[in-house]
Amino acid sequence: MTYVVTEDCIKCKYMDCIEVCPVDCFYEGENMLVIHPDECIDCGVCEPECPPAAIIPDSDSRAERWLKMNTDFSLKWPNITRKGTPPADADAWKGVPDKFAKYFTPNPGKGE
């Protein structure tokens, strides 16, 4: 079992989850994070730390789509082990529907 990041992270990218991850399995895209499922140890400490509730276990019925997406982009984006600065307008993006179709970008983040 693993955890995955969903579209709720897009344009929020608070990064509180990174601070608590004991195995550094987060990878940074331009406007969201993903979890490498083979590195995640299923500890679950990241889930409650996410302000927009973008992290879910792969046993959740909504996770199937996001598992592949997290897997694919964790191989392309840089690993991130320290919390950066979230976007200034992150709170305004919490709860916005259909963010993946409208706002997702495959571009990598800055990394560390």
trRosetta pair geometry for C-beta under 8 A, 3 or more apart (Angstrom, degrees):
i j d omega theta_ij theta_ji phi_ij phi_ji
1 42 4.6 79 90 -111 91 140
1 57 6.3 -2 178 -169 114 106
1 58 5.8 -170 -155 48 67 106
1 59 6.2 -16 -132 -36 118 103
2 35 6.7 176 165 120 110 125
2 37 4.1 124 97 -145 174 82
2 38 7.9 -37 -85 -47 147 24
2 40 4.1 99 -145 76 96 134
2 42 5.9 -96 -96 -73 36 86
2 57 7.6 154 93 -154 32 62
2 58 5.1 48 60 -19 72 128
2 67 7.5 112 73 -127 117 99
3 35 5.6 29 89 58 81 173
3 40 5.6 -155 33 -163 78 149
3 42 6.9 149 -25 -112 84 53
3 44 6.8 142 -61 -100 131 53
3 46 6.2 169 96 64 161 119
3 47 6.3 -134 -131 -64 143 97
3 55 5.4 22 169 -179 122 101
3 56 6.8 166 -155 86 78 26
3 57 5.6 -55 -101 -100 70 49
3 58 6.9 -135 -95 -27 19 78
4 34 7.7 -17 -159 -156 70 76
4 35 5.9 -140 -116 46 37 114
4 37 7.0 -9 -82 -80 89 104
4 55 7.2 168 83 -147 33 60
4 56 6.2 -24 60 64 81 75
4 57 7.8 80 15 -171 78 12
4 58 5.8 89 -16 -80 110 79
4 63 5.2 130 35 -150 133 97
4 66 4.3 131 140 119 136 111
4 67 5.3 -97 -79 -81 149 56
4 69 7.8 93 -171 64 122 90
4 70 4.7 -137 -140 -22 92 151
5 9 5.0 -5 178 -12 112 150
5 32 6.6 160 136 165 132 107
5 33 5.4 -164 -104 92 171 77
5 34 5.1 -137 42 -115 123 43
5 35 5.6 137 -17 -9 94 89
5 54 5.4 24 -158 137 76 105
5 55 5.7 -31 -98 -93 63 72
5 66 6.8 -153 78 -178 39 124
5 70 6.0 130 35 -97 79 114
6 9 6.7 137 72 -3 47 92
6 54 5.1 -149 54 -165 78 70
6 55 7.5 -168 7 -79 84 22
6 56 6.1 32 -27 8 121 112
6 62 6.7 8 -103 133 142 119
6 63 7.8 -97 -73 -105 106 58
6 66 5.0 -66 -97 -95 69 152
7 10 5.2 -21 -168 -2 66 120
7 32 7.6 -63 -135 -108 40 157
7 54 7.4 -138 74 -139 25 104
7 66 7.7 -127 -23 -96 71 113
7 98 7.7 -29 139 -159 154 15
7 99 4.6 162 165 65 106 97
7 100 4.0 -87 -105 -42 131 97
7 104 7.1 -75 -125 -66 97 114
8 12 6.9 -8 149 12 63 143
8 52 4.5 -172 157 132 105 114
8 53 6.2 -35 129 80 163 63
8 54 3.6 -155 81 -95 98 85
8 94 7.6 35 -172 -140 93 59
8 95 7.9 23 -137 -69 100 30
8 99 7.2 126 -94 28 26 138
9 12 5.6 -114 -157 55 36 104
9 13 6.0 73 172 -74 85 58
9 32 4.3 100 109 -146 106 98
9 33 5.7 -101 175 37 150 77
9 50 7.5 -63 -89 -156 94 124
9 52 6.6 170 -85 67 42 128
9 54 3.8 126 -51 169 81 164
9 55 7.8 63 -61 -52 117 71
10 13 7.7 11 -139 -40 16 91
10 31 5.6 43 -155 124 68 105
10 32 4.6 -39 -87 -65 57 123
10 93 7.3 -123 102 167 65 135
10 99 4.0 171 70 139 132 129
10 100 6.4 -179 -31 -76 153 53
10 103 5.3 133 156 92 129 113
10 104 5.7 -77 -113 -83 139 71
11 31 5.3 0 -69 180 54 118
11 32 7.6 -23 -12 -64 42 86
11 87 6.3 -50 -174 33 59 159
11 89 7.6 -34 169 94 102 96
11 90 7.1 175 140 -119 62 57
11 93 4.0 -156 107 -133 110 164
11 96 7.5 -13 66 47 133 139
11 99 6.4 -132 16 -155 111 132
11 103 5.7 -24 -36 145 122 151
12 32 7.9 46 46 -107 74 78
12 51 6.9 -151 175 77 129 104
12 52 4.6 -57 -137 -17 176 143
12 54 6.9 180 60 -36 137 140
12 86 6.9 -24 161 -162 52 123
12 87 7.3 -128 -147 37 15 110
12 90 4.7 84 -149 -162 53 91
12 93 5.0 -147 -66 88 75 116
12 94 5.9 80 -102 -75 128 70
13 31 6.2 -132 -32 -175 136 44
13 32 5.8 -136 -76 -106 100 35
13 33 6.2 130 -127 -22 83 90
13 86 5.6 167 97 -134 71 81
13 87 6.2 77 56 -9 105 97
13 90 6.7 -119 53 -113 63 117
14 17 7.7 98 82 -3 92 84
14 50 6.9 147 51 -146 124 56
14 51 5.0 97 -36 20 164 116
14 52 7.2 163 -11 -3 120 93
14 86 4.6 -13 -117 -87 43 144
14 90 6.0 120 -76 176 77 153
15 18 4.9 -20 -174 11 81 121
15 19 7.5 90 140 -22 76 89
15 33 6.9 130 -95 -47 70 142
15 80 7.5 -77 -135 132 115 139
15 83 4.4 139 128 -139 114 77
15 84 5.5 139 -38 40 176 68
15 86 6.1 -161 14 -70 97 88
16 19 6.0 -49 -169 23 45 116
16 20 7.4 19 149 -3 70 107
16 49 4.4 -152 122 161 107 100
16 50 6.5 -178 63 -89 107 37
16 51 6.7 101 9 -22 137 90
16 83 6.7 32 -94 -114 31 133
17 20 6.5 -75 -159 43 36 97
17 21 6.3 46 152 -42 73 106
17 26 6.5 131 108 -80 108 144
17 33 7.1 -175 63 87 130 157
17 46 3.9 50 -152 -155 100 101
17 49 5.1 151 -86 88 56 118
17 50 5.4 14 -59 -72 113 89
17 55 6.2 131 -104 -44 145 148
18 21 5.9 -46 -144 13 33 117
18 26 5.1 -96 -98 45 87 155
18 33 7.4 -135 -57 -126 105 158
18 80 5.8 -53 -123 117 141 100
18 81 6.7 162 -177 -163 106 19
18 82 6.6 65 136 145 128 6
18 83 5.0 163 71 -75 116 67
19 49 7.3 -153 57 -174 98 152
19 82 7.8 46 -88 -148 67 45
19 83 4.9 -10 -55 -38 99 122
20 45 4.6 -135 146 134 121 115
20 46 5.9 175 78 -85 109 59
20 49 5.4 177 13 -42 140 159
21 24 5.9 130 113 -75 116 29
21 25 6.1 -137 -176 31 135 76
21 26 6.0 -180 -9 -17 167 107
21 45 7.1 175 -89 77 41 108
21 46 5.6 21 -76 -70 89 116
21 81 7.9 -120 75 -135 114 62
22 41 7.2 -48 72 38 107 133
22 43 6.3 49 24 5 118 165
22 45 7.2 77 -16 33 96 143
23 39 5.7 180 133 162 122 90
23 40 7.1 161 70 -116 135 29
23 41 5.4 125 -21 -11 148 111
24 39 7.6 -65 87 160 59 136
24 79 6.3 51 156 178 104 119
24 81 4.5 -13 -128 -105 118 101
25 35 5.4 42 123 -159 104 79
25 36 4.8 -125 -168 47 89 88
25 39 3.7 173 -114 105 109 113
25 40 4.8 -176 115 -70 166 63
25 41 7.8 176 -25 -7 143 72
25 74 7.7 -5 175 -144 76 138
26 33 5.2 -11 -168 -175 108 125
26 34 7.3 147 -154 76 60 37
26 35 6.0 -38 -97 -97 60 64
26 36 7.9 -143 -76 0 13 81
26 46 7.9 157 -64 -122 117 149
26 79 7.2 106 82 -158 52 63
26 80 5.3 -55 104 63 100 90
26 81 7.7 155 54 -83 97 41
27 33 6.7 144 72 -162 43 70
27 34 5.1 -23 61 63 97 87
27 35 7.6 165 15 -95 84 15
27 36 6.2 82 -22 -44 117 94
27 73 6.5 176 97 126 129 82
27 74 4.4 156 9 -126 146 64
27 77 4.1 119 156 86 109 107
27 78 6.5 160 -154 84 80 29
27 79 5.6 -52 -99 -96 75 45
27 80 6.6 131 -131 7 23 87
28 33 5.8 -33 -102 -107 57 78
28 77 5.6 -160 69 163 40 122
28 78 5.8 -24 49 71 95 82
28 79 7.8 70 5 166 86 9
28 80 4.2 68 -32 -33 117 134
28 84 7.9 58 -118 5 149 136
28 108 7.0 72 98 -176 73 71
28 109 3.2 -70 136 46 104 143
28 110 7.0 -40 115 44 141 55
28 111 6.1 -179 53 -79 124 45
29 32 5.0 5 59 61 118 68
29 33 6.8 -168 21 -88 82 25
29 34 6.7 60 -20 -11 111 100
29 73 6.1 -22 -66 178 121 136
29 77 5.1 -78 -72 -103 66 148
29 105 6.9 164 161 83 112 77
29 106 7.2 -83 -145 -155 124 26
29 107 6.7 110 -171 81 81 52
29 108 6.2 -93 -124 -129 51 33
29 109 5.3 78 105 -34 8 93
30 105 4.7 -36 59 86 132 125
30 107 4.0 36 -34 82 132 102
30 108 6.7 84 -46 93 76 16
30 109 5.6 -179 -76 -83 30 62
31 87 7.8 17 -137 -46 83 137
31 103 6.7 -97 113 147 155 101
31 104 7.2 -159 71 -131 115 39
31 105 5.6 84 14 30 112 105
32 54 7.9 -144 -150 175 107 154
32 104 7.1 -33 5 -124 134 81
33 80 7.1 -93 -122 45 111 134
33 109 8.0 -13 -91 -22 66 150
34 69 7.0 -136 -119 125 131 79
34 70 4.2 174 -169 -134 105 69
34 73 4.7 118 3 84 160 113
34 74 5.0 -127 107 -61 116 84
34 77 6.7 119 34 39 112 140
35 39 7.7 -143 175 68 75 96
35 40 5.2 42 164 -65 120 128
35 46 7.7 158 -88 78 133 165
35 55 7.5 78 -30 -129 134 104
35 70 5.3 -6 55 -167 66 133
35 74 6.8 -27 116 -80 21 135
36 39 4.1 44 89 20 112 115
36 40 6.7 175 82 -26 56 83
36 70 7.3 -167 -89 154 24 93
36 71 7.4 82 -143 -118 54 47
36 74 3.7 162 -86 171 78 149
36 75 7.7 111 -117 -54 104 60
37 40 5.6 -43 -137 23 36 116
37 58 7.2 61 -129 -63 122 142
37 67 6.3 43 -70 -156 149 84
37 70 6.1 100 -39 106 97 119
37 71 5.6 -34 14 -82 117 88
37 74 7.5 177 0 21 65 156
38 71 8.0 76 -15 -124 92 91
39 74 7.8 -156 19 172 120 144
42 57 7.7 58 -139 -131 90 102
43 46 7.9 91 77 -4 91 82
44 47 5.3 -31 -167 9 72 122
44 48 7.9 50 154 -7 84 90
44 57 7.3 -18 -101 -77 99 107
45 48 7.5 -63 -168 36 39 93
45 49 7.0 30 148 -15 67 121
46 49 5.6 -76 -157 41 40 114
46 50 6.6 46 155 -39 76 103
46 55 5.4 -115 119 179 101 172
47 50 6.4 -57 -162 12 29 112
47 55 4.7 -138 -107 101 59 114
47 56 7.3 86 -124 -96 110 27
47 57 7.4 -19 -85 -46 141 79
50 53 5.8 130 101 -91 106 21
50 54 5.2 -125 173 38 139 77
50 55 4.6 154 -19 8 154 105
51 90 7.8 74 77 141 141 120
51 94 6.8 -75 129 -100 99 132
52 93 7.6 -36 -92 105 148 83
52 94 4.5 -150 -104 -124 100 86
52 95 7.2 -143 -145 -36 97 56
53 56 8.0 50 163 -64 78 87
56 60 4.3 -54 162 26 122 156
56 62 6.2 30 87 73 168 107
56 63 5.5 -141 102 -78 113 102
56 66 7.5 89 52 63 108 152
57 60 5.4 123 66 -19 69 94
57 63 6.8 -70 105 -66 41 154
58 63 4.6 -178 -135 143 44 150
58 67 5.5 66 -127 -88 110 122
59 63 7.1 50 38 24 20 148
60 63 4.6 106 66 -27 85 108
61 64 7.6 -25 -178 -10 42 102
62 65 7.4 -51 174 32 57 102
62 66 7.2 32 134 0 77 121
63 66 5.4 -79 -153 52 50 106
63 67 5.6 60 153 -41 87 99
64 67 5.9 -48 -149 17 27 114
64 68 7.7 18 160 -7 57 99
65 68 6.8 -66 -170 35 32 103
65 69 6.6 21 147 -11 67 116
66 69 5.3 -58 -144 44 41 114
66 70 5.8 44 156 -23 73 105
67 70 5.9 -53 -145 36 26 109
67 71 6.3 28 154 -20 61 108
68 71 5.6 -55 -147 37 30 114
68 72 6.2 29 158 -19 66 108
69 72 5.9 -55 -144 37 28 110
69 73 6.3 6 166 -1 64 112
70 73 6.5 -68 -140 47 23 95
70 74 5.9 27 163 -26 64 113
71 74 6.1 -59 -144 31 21 110
71 75 7.1 16 158 -15 56 107
72 75 6.3 -72 -170 32 29 108
72 76 6.9 3 149 -4 65 116
73 76 5.4 -65 -145 45 46 106
73 77 5.3 23 165 -8 84 116
73 106 7.2 -139 -108 -143 110 76
74 77 6.6 -54 -115 45 27 96
76 106 7.5 -14 113 178 152 94
76 108 6.6 -139 134 -76 83 104
77 108 4.5 166 -124 -125 71 87
77 109 6.2 48 -164 17 114 84
77 111 7.9 178 167 -73 72 90
78 108 5.8 86 -4 -179 86 124
78 109 6.4 -112 47 69 100 81
78 110 7.5 -72 51 108 142 27
78 111 3.0 -41 117 -88 156 115
78 112 7.3 -152 144 5 127 67
79 111 7.0 50 58 -137 45 97
79 112 7.7 -31 95 -4 70 109
80 84 7.2 -64 -163 -18 133 110
80 109 6.9 -13 -57 84 132 139
80 111 6.2 -147 -80 -138 81 45
80 112 6.1 146 -127 -49 63 91
81 112 6.5 -20 35 -57 84 146
82 112 6.2 89 32 -115 104 119
84 110 7.6 116 -107 57 160 119
86 90 4.4 -6 149 -47 120 154
87 90 4.7 136 65 -59 83 83
87 93 7.6 40 75 5 135 136
89 92 4.6 -36 178 31 89 123
89 93 6.6 87 125 -23 86 98
90 93 6.0 -67 -158 35 37 108
90 94 7.3 52 149 -40 67 91
91 94 5.9 -32 -158 0 42 116
93 96 5.2 -64 -161 7 58 128
93 99 7.2 72 -175 -107 106 139
96 99 5.6 87 97 -69 101 105
98 101 5.1 -37 -180 40 94 112
98 102 5.7 75 124 -10 92 112
99 102 6.0 -78 -142 53 31 98
99 103 5.0 -42 -170 41 75 116
99 104 6.9 104 134 -47 74 80
100 103 7.5 -67 -97 53 9 70
100 104 4.7 15 -152 -33 54 131
101 104 7.4 41 -28 11 12 107
108 111 7.2 2 157 -39 114 96
